[in-house]
Amino acid sequence: MNEKLLDLVPEHIRDILGTNSRVCLLSGLDVFTALKNENLIVMACNARITHAIPGIMKAAEELDAVVAFELTTTEGGLDGGYTGQTPELYVSTIIDYASSCNFSKPFLIHADHITVKDTGESELTDARRLVAAQIQAGYTSFAIDASFNSLPDNINIVTQLSEPIIAKGYGLEVELGEMPLSPNRSALTTPTETKAFLSKLTAKGCTPHLLAINNGSKRGNYLEGEMVRIDLERTKKIHDVATSFGVAGLVQHGITGTPLHLVGKLADYGIRKGNIGTLWQNVAHAGFPLDLMDAMRRWARENNRDIKYATKVFKAEIDAIPEENISMIHEMAYREAKEFITAFRAKGSASKLATLLGNSR
């Protein structure tokens, strides 16, 4: 299986990996186009704290699953974001883990939420610089998020920023309907605006492979007693519209607090990529030495910031935690990843991908 897929490693990625590398880093275009008709979800992991990565890889290896590793601009932009990980550092860390763990399964490195909130030249210039740096570093899939803007501006921004991504033959995700922190703060994405968005976008020669929507989910942890309000029927209608324009599937944000029995149903409604971020942070925090967690919590209180922003501040201490704590995080991440890969119906997806891509060549 791996020989077939290794032939599909993009040329630029092969230059980064070296000719003898067995690391199977693929383009999002190949992966999501091949899997579009499969009733499964690719697990995308925002590894804000990298100690979780080997556990995720172990689970994917054992379950023969395709996975993605990703960071948003705020998590890992050119300045390292709030995790302290620049694009080059994130990619090199993942590749090093893949090599040391003998990870043989196919995976992606995805640039999540390359966010442009207005049409000013400054934001566009910053986004162009980030995309260029991520391509150079070895990212193989990209999410242009201009959903804060009007529909015409969203379309124009995506068209401009996607040019180098399309030229490289990499994966392209776009977003329609910015997901709020609370499900009640903005209107959900509709099939009508999906049609308007994609018809105009594809008319400009830009066909995305994935569409991220607002279907009522929530980022981060759910509060005690808080209801999950994901509109599945609306999601299916949007998926039907999206696929008519060549989109492979939809993207689900806000999975960390979603019950596993509901997560399993998302594939039936067109979700093909599921983003999980806060969970891996929670796993890492659970394995940290108590004095480090106390210091991070104290910093968060004193600065009135979410504890995720302490990641960069304490990066040196996080990187230097004892081996016994690292092993604990590996094991917890492995168990969580196995549960989600299974719930996502992604067990065996790596072999399935090899067969589909082999048949298409």
DODO-664972 format. One record per residue: x, y, z of N, C-alpha, C in turn; residue in three letters. Coordinates in steps of 0.1 Angstrom, whole numbers, padded with zeros to 4 digits, always signed. Layout:
<recs>
XYZXYZXYZALA;...
</recs>
This chain:
<recs>
+0008-0012+0000+0000+0000+0000+0009+0013+0000MET;+0018+0013+0009+0026+0025+0011+0034+0029-0002ASN;+0038+0019-0010+0046+0022-0022+0037+0030-0032GLU;+0025+0026-0033+0016+0033-0042+0014+0048-0038LYS;+0013+0050-0025+0010+0063-0020+0023+0071-0020LEU;+0034+0065-0017+0047+0073-0017+0050+0079-0030LEU;+0045+0073-0041+0047+0078-0054+0039+0091-0056ASP;+0029+0094-0047+0021+0106-0048+0025+0117-0039LEU;+0036+0115-0032+0042+0126-0024+0046+0137-0033VAL;+0041+0149-0031+0044+0161-0040+0059+0163-0041PRO;+0063+0168-0053+0077+0170-0056+0084+0179-0045GLU;+0078+0190-0042+0084+0199-0032+0085+0192-0018HIS;+0075+0184-0015+0076+0177-0002+0087+0166-0002ILE;+0089+0159-0014+0100+0150-0015+0113+0156-0013ARG;+0114+0169-0018+0127+0176-0016+0130+0179-0002ASP;+0119+0181+0006+0120+0184+0020+0124+0171+0028ILE;+0117+0160+0024+0118+0147+0031+0131+0140+0028LEU;+0136+0142+0016+0147+0134+0011+0143+0122+0003GLY;+0151+0118-0006+0147+0107-0016+0144+0094-0009THR;+0150+0091+0002+0149+0078+0008+0139+0078+0020ASN;+0132+0089+0022+0122+0089+0033+0110+0081+0030SER;+0105+0074+0040+0092+0067+0039+0080+0074+0045ARG;+0082+0087+0048+0071+0095+0054+0062+0098+0042VAL;+0049+0096+0045+0039+0096+0034+0030+0109+0036CYS;+0036+0120+0033+0029+0133+0034+0023+0137+0020LEU;+0010+0137+0019+0003+0138+0007-0005+0152+0006LEU;-0009+0155-0007-0017+0167-0009-0031+0164-0005SER;-0037+0175+0001-0051+0174+0004-0060+0172-0008GLY;-0056+0177-0019-0064+0175-0032-0065+0160-0035LEU;-0054+0153-0034-0055+0138-0037-0064+0131-0027ASP;-0062+0134-0014-0069+0127-0003-0084+0130-0004VAL;-0088+0142-0004-0102+0145-0002-0110+0142-0015PHE;-0103+0144-0027-0110+0141-0039-0112+0125-0040THR;-0102+0118-0036-0104+0103-0036-0114+0098-0027ALA;-0115+0104-0015-0124+0099-0004-0138+0106-0004LEU;-0141+0114-0014-0153+0122-0014-0166+0113-0013LYS;-0166+0101-0019-0178+0093-0018-0178+0082-0007ASN;-0167+0083+0001-0166+0074+0012-0173+0079+0025GLU;-0180+0071+0032-0188+0076+0043-0179+0076+0056ASN;-0169+0085+0056-0159+0086+0067-0154+0100+0068LEU;-0148+0103+0079-0143+0116+0082-0128+0115+0085ILE;-0120+0124+0079-0106+0124+0082-0104+0133+0094VAL;-0098+0127+0104-0095+0135+0117-0084+0145+0115MET;-0087+0157+0117-0077+0168+0116-0074+0173+0130ALA;-0061+0172+0134-0057+0175+0148-0049+0188+0149CYS;-0054+0197+0157-0046+0210+0160-0037+0207+0171ASN;-0025+0203+0168-0015+0199+0179-0008+0211+0184ALA;-0016+0218+0193-0010+0231+0199+0002+0227+0207ARG;+0001+0215+0214+0012+0210+0222+0016+0197+0216ILE;+0028+0197+0211+0032+0186+0202+0034+0172+0208THR;+0035+0172+0222+0036+0159+0228+0025+0149+0225HIS;+0014+0154+0220+0002+0146+0216+0004+0139+0203ALA;+0013+0144+0195+0014+0139+0181+0018+0124+0180ILE;+0028+0119+0187+0031+0104+0186+0020+0095+0190PRO;+0011+0099+0200+0000+0091+0203-0010+0091+0192GLY;-0012+0102+0186-0022+0103+0174-0017+0094+0163ILE;-0003+0094+0160+0002+0086+0150+0001+0071+0153MET;+0003+0068+0166+0002+0054+0170-0012+0048+0167LYS;-0022+0056+0170-0036+0052+0168-0038+0051+0153ALA;-0034+0060+0145-0036+0060+0131-0029+0048+0124ALA;-0017+0045+0129-0010+0034+0124-0017+0021+0127GLU;-0022+0019+0139-0029+0007+0144-0042+0005+0136GLU;-0049+0016+0134-0062+0016+0128-0062+0018+0113LEU;-0050+0019+0107-0049+0021+0092-0057+0033+0088ASP;-0054+0044+0094-0062+0056+0091-0054+0068+0085ALA;-0061+0075+0076-0055+0088+0072-0059+0098+0082VAL;-0049+0107+0085-0051+0118+0095-0045+0131+0089VAL;-0049+0142+0095-0043+0155+0092-0038+0162+0105ALA;-0027+0169+0104-0023+0177+0114-0024+0192+0110PHE;-0029+0200+0118-0031+0214+0114-0029+0224+0125GLU;-0027+0237+0121-0027+0248+0130-0034+0260+0123LEU;-0041+0268+0131-0046+0280+0126-0036+0291+0125THR;-0039+0302+0119-0030+0313+0119-0027+0318+0133THR;-0037+0319+0141-0035+0324+0155-0026+0314+0163THR;-0028+0301+0160-0020+0291+0167-0006+0290+0162GLU;-0003+0292+0149+0010+0290+0144+0013+0298+0132GLY;+0012+0311+0132+0015+0320+0121+0030+0322+0119GLY;+0033+0333+0112+0047+0336+0109+0055+0339+0122LEU;+0048+0344+0132+0054+0347+0145+0053+0336+0155ASP;+0048+0325+0151+0046+0313+0160+0033+0313+0167GLY;+0024+0324+0165+0011+0324+0171+0012+0322+0186GLY;+0001+0317+0192+0001+0315+0207+0007+0302+0211TYR;+0011+0294+0201+0018+0281+0205+0033+0282+0204THR;+0038+0292+0197+0052+0293+0195+0058+0285+0184GLY;+0048+0280+0175+0052+0271+0164+0051+0279+0151GLN;+0062+0282+0144+0061+0288+0131+0058+0277+0121THR;+0054+0280+0109+0051+0269+0099+0063+0259+0097PRO;+0075+0265+0097+0087+0256+0095+0089+0247+0107GLU;+0087+0252+0119+0089+0244+0131+0078+0233+0132LEU;+0066+0237+0129+0055+0227+0130+0057+0216+0120TYR;+0060+0219+0108+0062+0208+0098+0074+0200+0101VAL;+0085+0205+0105+0097+0197+0109+0094+0189+0121SER;+0086+0194+0130+0083+0185+0142+0075+0173+0138THR;+0065+0175+0130+0056+0164+0126+0064+0154+0118ILE;+0073+0159+0109+0081+0150+0100+0091+0142+0109ILE;+0097+0149+0119+0106+0142+0128+0099+0131+0136ASP;+0087+0134+0141+0079+0124+0148+0075+0112+0139TYR;+0071+0115+0126+0067+0105+0117+0079+0095+0114ALA;+0091+0101+0113+0103+0093+0111+0106+0085+0123SER;+0107+0091+0135+0111+0084+0147+0101+0073+0151SER;+0088+0076+0148+0077+0066+0152+0075+0056+0141CYS;+0083+0056+0130+0080+0047+0118+0066+0048+0114ASN;+0061+0060+0113+0047+0062+0109+0045+0060+0094PHE;+0038+0050+0090+0038+0046+0076+0025+0051+0069SER;+0015+0056+0076+0002+0059+0070+0003+0073+0064LYS;-0006+0075+0054-0007+0088+0047-0013+0099+0056PRO;-0008+0111+0055-0013+0122+0063-0011+0135+0056PHE;-0018+0145+0061-0017+0159+0055-0012+0168+0066LEU;-0006+0179+0062-0004+0191+0071-0012+0202+0065ILE;-0022+0206+0073-0032+0216+0068-0031+0229+0075HIS;-0031+0240+0067-0031+0253+0073-0046+0258+0075ALA;-0050+0257+0088-0064+0260+0091-0066+0275+0093ASP;-0077+0280+0089-0081+0294+0092-0070+0304+0089HIS;-0067+0304+0076-0059+0316+0071-0069+0327+0070ILE;-0070+0335+0081-0082+0344+0082-0079+0358+0077THR;-0089+0363+0069-0088+0376+0064-0102+0383+0068VAL;-0101+0392+0077-0113+0398+0082-0118+0410+0075LYS;-0110+0416+0066-0115+0428+0059-0107+0428+0045ASP;-0111+0438+0037-0105+0439+0024-0093+0448+0023THR;-0088+0452+0034-0076+0461+0035-0064+0453+0029GLY;-0055+0461+0023-0043+0455+0017-0034+0449+0027GLU;-0034+0454+0039-0025+0449+0050-0029+0434+0053SER;-0042+0431+0055-0045+0417+0058-0043+0408+0046GLU;-0045+0413+0034-0042+0404+0022-0028+0402+0021LEU;-0019+0412+0023-0005+0410+0022+0000+0400+0032THR;-0005+0402+0045-0001+0392+0055-0005+0378+0052ASP;-0017+0376+0046-0021+0363+0043-0013+0357+0032ALA;-0010+0365+0022-0001+0360+0011+0013+0356+0016ARG;+0018+0363+0025+0031+0360+0031+0030+0347+0038ARG;+0019+0345+0046+0018+0333+0054+0016+0321+0044LEU;+0008+0322+0034+0006+0311+0025+0019+0307+0018VAL;+0027+0317+0014+0040+0314+0008+0049+0307+0017ALA;+0049+0311+0030+0058+0305+0040+0053+0290+0043ALA;+0040+0289+0044+0035+0275+0046+0038+0266+0035GLN;+0036+0270+0023+0040+0262+0011+0054+0258+0012ILE;+0063+0268+0014+0077+0265+0015+0081+0256+0026GLN;+0074+0257+0037+0076+0248+0049+0072+0234+0047ALA;+0061+0232+0039+0057+0218+0036+0042+0215+0039GLY;+0034+0226+0041+0020+0224+0042+0014+0219+0029TYR;+0004+0210+0029-0001+0204+0017-0016+0206+0015THR;-0022+0214+0024-0036+0217+0024-0039+0230+0031SER;-0048+0238+0026-0050+0252+0031-0064+0256+0032PHE;-0068+0263+0043-0081+0268+0045-0081+0283+0044ALA;-0087+0289+0034-0088+0304+0033-0101+0307+0039ILE;-0101+0315+0050-0113+0318+0058-0115+0333+0057ASP;-0123+0337+0047-0127+0351+0045-0142+0353+0048ALA;-0147+0344+0057-0161+0343+0059-0166+0355+0068SER;-0157+0363+0073-0161+0375+0081-0166+0386+0071PHE;-0163+0385+0058-0166+0395+0048-0179+0392+0041ASN;-0184+0402+0033-0196+0400+0025-0193+0389+0015SER;-0203+0383+0009-0201+0372+0000-0192+0376-0012LEU;-0195+0388-0019-0186+0391-0030-0171+0393-0025PRO;-0169+0399-0014-0155+0401-0009-0149+0387-0005ASP;-0157+0378+0001-0152+0365+0004-0147+0358-0008ASN;-0155+0359-0019-0152+0353-0032-0139+0359-0038ILE;-0138+0372-0037-0126+0378-0043-0113+0375-0035ASN;-0114+0375-0022-0103+0372-0014-0098+0357-0016ILE;-0108+0348-0016-0104+0334-0018-0098+0332-0032VAL;-0103+0338-0042-0098+0337-0056-0083+0342-0056THR;-0081+0353-0050-0067+0358-0050-0057+0349-0042GLN;-0061+0346-0030-0052+0338-0021-0050+0324-0025LEU;-0059+0318-0033-0058+0304-0036-0049+0301-0048SER;-0045+0312-0056-0038+0310-0068-0025+0301-0066GLU;-0017+0304-0056-0005+0296-0055-0008+0282-0050PRO;-0019+0281-0042-0022+0267-0037-0027+0258-0048ILE;-0036+0264-0057-0040+0256-0068-0029+0253-0078ILE;-0020+0262-0080-0008+0260-0089+0000+0249-0084ALA;+0001+0247-0071+0009+0236-0065+0002+0222-0065LYS;-0011+0223-0068-0019+0211-0067-0022+0206-0053GLY;-0024+0216-0044-0026+0212-0030-0041+0214-0027TYR;-0045+0209-0015-0059+0210-0011-0063+0224-0008GLY;-0076+0227-0011-0081+0240-0008-0095+0239-0001LEU;-0095+0245+0011-0108+0246+0019-0112+0260+0020GLU;-0125+0263+0019-0130+0277+0020-0141+0276+0031VAL;-0145+0288+0035-0154+0289+0046-0166+0298+0043GLU;-0178+0294+0047-0190+0302+0045-0198+0301+0058LEU;-0198+0313+0065-0206+0313+0077-0196+0312+0089GLY;-0191+0323+0094-0181+0322+0105-0188+0316+0117GLU;-0182+0306+0123-0188+0299+0134-0185+0307+0147MET;-0195+0311+0154-0193+0319+0166-0189+0311+0178PRO;-0185+0318+0189-0181+0311+0201-0194+0305+0207LEU;-0205+0311+0206-0218+0306+0210-0227+0303+0198SER;-0233+0291+0198-0242+0288+0186-0253+0298+0184PRO;-0256+0307+0193-0268+0316+0191-0263+0330+0186ASN;-0251+0332+0183-0246+0345+0181-0247+0349+0166ARG;-0249+0340+0157-0250+0344+0143-0258+0334+0135SER;-0263+0338+0124-0271+0329+0116-0263+0317+0110ALA;-0270+0306+0109-0263+0294+0103-0262+0296+0088LEU;-0252+0288+0082-0250+0288+0068-0263+0282+0061THR;-0267+0287+0050-0279+0282+0043-0275+0276+0030THR;-0283+0266+0025-0281+0261+0011-0281+0272+0000PRO;-0289+0282+0002-0291+0292-0008-0278+0300-0010THR;-0272+0304+0002-0260+0312+0001-0248+0303-0003GLU;-0249+0290+0000-0239+0281-0005-0238+0280-0020THR;-0250+0280-0026-0251+0279-0041-0246+0292-0047LYS;-0249+0304-0041-0245+0316-0046-0229+0318-0045ALA;-0224+0313-0033-0210+0314-0031-0202+0305-0041PHE;-0206+0292-0042-0198+0283-0050-0200+0285-0065LEU;-0211+0290-0069-0213+0292-0083-0204+0304-0088SER;-0203+0314-0080-0195+0325-0084-0180+0322-0082LYS;-0177+0314-0072-0163+0310-0070-0158+0301-0081LEU;-0166+0291-0085-0161+0282-0095-0161+0289-0109THR;-0170+0299-0111-0170+0306-0123-0157+0314-0125ALA;-0150+0317-0114-0137+0324-0115-0125+0314-0116LYS;-0129+0301-0118-0118+0291-0119-0113+0285-0107GLY;-0120+0288-0096-0115+0283-0082-0125+0273-0077CYS;-0122+0260-0077-0130+0250-0072-0124+0244-0059THR;-0129+0247-0047-0124+0242-0035-0127+0227-0033PRO;-0119+0220-0025-0122+0206-0022-0130+0204-0010HIS;-0130+0214-0001-0137+0213+0011-0144+0226+0014LEU;-0156+0226+0021-0163+0238+0025-0166+0237+0040LEU;-0161+0246+0048-0164+0247+0062-0176+0256+0064ALA;-0185+0252+0072-0198+0259+0074-0201+0261+0089ILE;-0211+0270+0091-0216+0271+0105-0229+0263+0105ASN;-0229+0252+0112-0241+0244+0113-0246+0243+0128ASN;-0241+0252+0136-0246+0253+0150-0236+0247+0160GLY;-0224+0243+0156-0215+0237+0165-0208+0248+0173SER;-0199+0244+0182-0192+0253+0191-0178+0249+0192LYS;-0168+0259+0191-0154+0256+0194-0152+0254+0209ARG;-0142+0245+0211-0137+0244+0225-0146+0235+0233GLY;-0145+0236+0246-0152+0228+0256-0166+0233+0258ASN;-0176+0223+0258-0190+0227+0262-0190+0228+0277TYR;-0198+0238+0281-0200+0240+0296-0210+0229+0301LEU;-0209+0227+0314-0218+0217+0320-0232+0220+0317GLU;-0240+0210+0312-0254+0212+0309-0257+0219+0295GLY;-0246+0223+0288-0249+0230+0276-0252+0220+0265GLU;-0262+0224+0257-0268+0215+0247-0259+0216+0234MET;-0258+0205+0227-0252+0204+0214-0263+0207+0204VAL;-0261+0217+0195-0271+0221+0186-0266+0221+0171ARG;-0262+0210+0166-0257+0208+0153-0269+0204+0144ILE;-0272+0213+0134-0283+0210+0125-0279+0201+0114ASP;-0282+0188+0116-0278+0178+0106-0285+0178+0093LEU;-0298+0181+0093-0305+0181+0081-0301+0193+0072GLU;-0298+0204+0078-0293+0216+0071-0279+0212+0065ARG;-0271+0205+0073-0258+0201+0068-0259+0193+0056THR;-0268+0183+0055-0270+0174+0044-0274+0182+0031LYS;-0283+0192+0033-0287+0200+0022-0276+0208+0016LYS;-0268+0214+0025-0256+0221+0021-0246+0212+0013ILE;-0244+0200+0019-0235+0191+0012-0240+0188-0002HIS;-0253+0186-0004-0258+0183-0017-0255+0194-0027ASP;-0257+0206-0022-0254+0218-0031-0239+0218-0034VAL;-0231+0217-0023-0216+0218-0025-0211+0208-0035ALA;-0215+0195-0034-0210+0185-0043-0214+0187-0057THR;-0225+0194-0059-0229+0197-0073-0219+0207-0080SER;-0211+0214-0072-0201+0223-0077-0187+0217-0076PHE;-0186+0204-0074-0173+0197-0074-0166+0197-0060GLY;-0172+0201-0050-0166+0201-0036-0167+0186-0031VAL;-0156+0182-0025-0156+0168-0021-0164+0166-0008ALA;-0165+0176+0001-0172+0174+0013-0172+0186+0022GLY;-0178+0185+0034-0178+0196+0043-0169+0194+0055LEU;-0166+0205+0062-0157+0204+0073-0165+0208+0086VAL;-0163+0200+0096-0170+0202+0109-0160+0208+0119GLN;-0163+0220+0124-0156+0225+0135-0163+0221+0148HIS;-0156+0224+0160-0162+0223+0173-0166+0208+0176GLY;-0156+0199+0175-0159+0185+0178-0155+0181+0192ILE;-0146+0188+0198-0141+0184+0211-0152+0181+0221THR;-0162+0189+0222-0173+0186+0232-0185+0178+0227GLY;-0184+0174+0214-0195+0167+0208-0195+0152+0212THR;-0207+0147+0217-0207+0133+0221-0203+0123+0209PRO;-0196+0113+0212-0191+0104+0202-0202+0097+0194LEU;-0214+0095+0200-0225+0089+0192-0230+0098+0181HIS;-0229+0111+0184-0233+0121+0174-0222+0123+0163LEU;-0209+0123+0168-0198+0124+0159-0199+0114+0148VAL;-0203+0101+0151-0204+0091+0142-0214+0093+0131GLY;-0224+0101+0134-0234+0104+0124-0231+0115+0114LYS;-0220+0123+0117-0217+0134+0108-0213+0130+0094LEU;-0207+0118+0093-0203+0114+0079-0215+0111+0071ALA;-0226+0108+0077-0239+0105+0069-0244+0118+0063ASP;-0240+0129+0068-0246+0142+0063-0235+0150+0055TYR;-0224+0144+0051-0215+0150+0042-0202+0156+0048GLY;-0200+0154+0061-0188+0158+0067-0177+0149+0063ILE;-0166+0154+0058-0154+0146+0054-0141+0150+0061ARG;-0142+0161+0068-0130+0165+0076-0135+0170+0090LYS;-0130+0164+0101-0134+0169+0114-0123+0174+0122GLY;-0124+0187+0125-0113+0194+0132-0114+0192+0147ASN;-0103+0187+0153-0103+0186+0168-0091+0193+0173ILE;-0093+0203+0181-0082+0211+0186-0080+0211+0201GLY;-0091+0215+0208-0090+0217+0222-0087+0204+0230THR;-0093+0193+0224-0091+0180+0230-0076+0177+0233LEU;-0068+0179+0223-0053+0176+0224-0047+0185+0234TRP;-0051+0197+0235-0046+0206+0246-0050+0201+0260GLN;-0063+0196+0261-0068+0191+0273-0059+0178+0277ASN;-0057+0170+0268-0049+0158+0270-0035+0161+0275VAL;-0029+0171+0268-0015+0175+0273-0015+0181+0287ALA;-0025+0190+0289-0026+0196+0303-0028+0185+0313HIS;-0036+0175+0310-0038+0164+0320-0025+0156+0323ALA;-0015+0157+0314-0003+0150+0316+0009+0158+0321GLY;+0007+0172+0322+0017+0181+0327+0020+0179+0342PHE;+0032+0181+0346+0035+0182+0360+0026+0192+0367PRO;+0022+0190+0379+0013+0199+0386+0018+0213+0388LEU;+0031+0214+0390+0036+0228+0392+0036+0236+0380ASP;+0037+0229+0368+0036+0236+0355+0022+0241+0353LEU;+0012+0232+0355-0002+0235+0353-0006+0247+0363MET;-0001+0246+0375-0004+0257+0384+0001+0270+0379ASP;+0013+0270+0374+0019+0283+0369+0012+0288+0357ALA;+0007+0279+0348+0000+0283+0336-0014+0289+0340MET;-0020+0282+0349-0033+0287+0354-0032+0301+0361ARG;-0022+0302+0368-0019+0315+0375-0017+0326+0365ARG;-0009+0323+0355-0006+0333+0344-0019+0337+0337TRP;-0028+0327+0334-0041+0329+0327-0050+0338+0336ALA;-0050+0336+0349-0058+0344+0358-0053+0358+0358ARG;-0040+0360+0360-0034+0373+0362-0035+0381+0349GLU;-0035+0375+0338-0036+0382+0325-0050+0382+0319ASN;-0059+0376+0326-0073+0375+0321-0074+0369+0307ASN;-0066+0358+0305-0066+0352+0291-0070+0337+0293ARG;-0075+0332+0282-0077+0318+0281-0064+0311+0282ASP;-0064+0299+0289-0051+0292+0292-0044+0288+0280ILE;-0051+0287+0268-0044+0283+0256-0032+0293+0253LYS;-0034+0306+0257-0024+0316+0254-0012+0315+0262TYR;-0012+0306+0272-0001+0304+0280+0009+0294+0273ALA;+0005+0288+0263+0013+0278+0256+0026+0283+0251THR;+0026+0295+0245+0039+0300+0240+0047+0306+0252LYS;+0041+0312+0261+0048+0317+0273+0056+0307+0280VAL;+0050+0295+0281+0056+0284+0289+0062+0273+0279PHE;+0065+0277+0267+0069+0266+0257+0082+0259+0261LYS;+0091+0267+0267+0104+0260+0271+0101+0250+0282ALA;+0093+0254+0291+0090+0244+0302+0082+0232+0297GLU;+0073+0235+0287+0065+0224+0282+0074+0214+0274ILE;+0083+0219+0266+0092+0211+0258+0101+0203+0267ASP;+0103+0207+0280+0113+0201+0288+0106+0192+0299ALA;+0094+0189+0298+0087+0181+0309+0094+0167+0310ILE;+0093+0161+0321+0100+0148+0323+0094+0137+0313PRO;+0102+0127+0310+0098+0117+0301+0086+0109+0306GLU;+0084+0108+0319+0072+0101+0324+0060+0108+0320GLU;+0060+0121+0321+0049+0129+0317+0046+0129+0302ASN;+0057+0129+0294+0055+0128+0280+0049+0114+0276ILE;+0053+0104+0282+0047+0091+0280+0033+0090+0284SER;+0029+0097+0294+0015+0097+0299+0007+0104+0288MET;+0012+0115+0282+0004+0123+0272+0003+0114+0259ILE;+0014+0108+0256+0014+0099+0244+0002+0089+0246HIS;+0001+0082+0257-0008+0072+0259-0023+0077+0259GLU;-0025+0089+0266-0038+0095+0266-0042+0099+0252MET;-0033+0105+0244-0036+0109+0230-0039+0097+0222ALA;-0032+0086+0224-0034+0074+0216-0048+0069+0219TYR;-0053+0069+0231-0066+0063+0234-0077+0073+0229ARG;-0075+0086+0230-0085+0095+0225-0086+0094+0209GLU;-0074+0093+0203-0074+0093+0188-0080+0080+0183ALA;-0078+0069+0190-0085+0056+0186-0100+0058+0187LYS;-0105+0064+0197-0119+0065+0198-0125+0074+0187GLU;-0118+0085+0184-0124+0094+0174-0122+0088+0160PHE;-0111+0082+0157-0109+0075+0144-0120+0065+0142ILE;-0123+0057+0152-0133+0047+0151-0147+0054+0149THR;-0150+0064+0157-0163+0071+0156-0164+0078+0142ALA;-0153+0082+0137-0153+0089+0124-0154+0079+0112PHE;-0155+0066+0116-0155+0055+0106-0143+0055+0096ARG;-0132+0060+0102-0120+0061+0094-0110+0050+0095ALA;-0114+0040+0103-0105+0028+0104-0105+0021+0090LYS;-0092+0019+0085-0090+0013+0072-0090+0023+0061GLY;-0091+0036+0064-0092+0046+0054-0079+0048+0046SER;-0067+0044+0052-0054+0045+0045-0054+0035+0034ALA;-0058+0023+0036-0058+0012+0026-0068+0016+0015SER;-0079+0021+0020-0090+0025+0010-0085+0036+0001LYS;-0078+0046+0007-0072+0056-0001-0062+0051-0012LEU;-0054+0042-0007-0044+0036-0017-0051+0029-0028ALA;-0061+0022-0025-0069+0015-0036-0075+0025-0046THR;-0082+0035-0040-0088+0045-0048-0079+0053-0057LEU;-0068+0057-0051-0058+0065-0059-0051+0056-0069LEU;-0049+0043-0065-0043+0034-0075-0051+0032-0087GLY;-0064+0031-0085-0074+0029-0095-0076+0041-0104ASN;-0072+0053-0099-0075+0065-0106-0063+0069-0115SER;-0052+0061-0113-0039+0065-0121-0038+0056-0133ARG;
</recs>
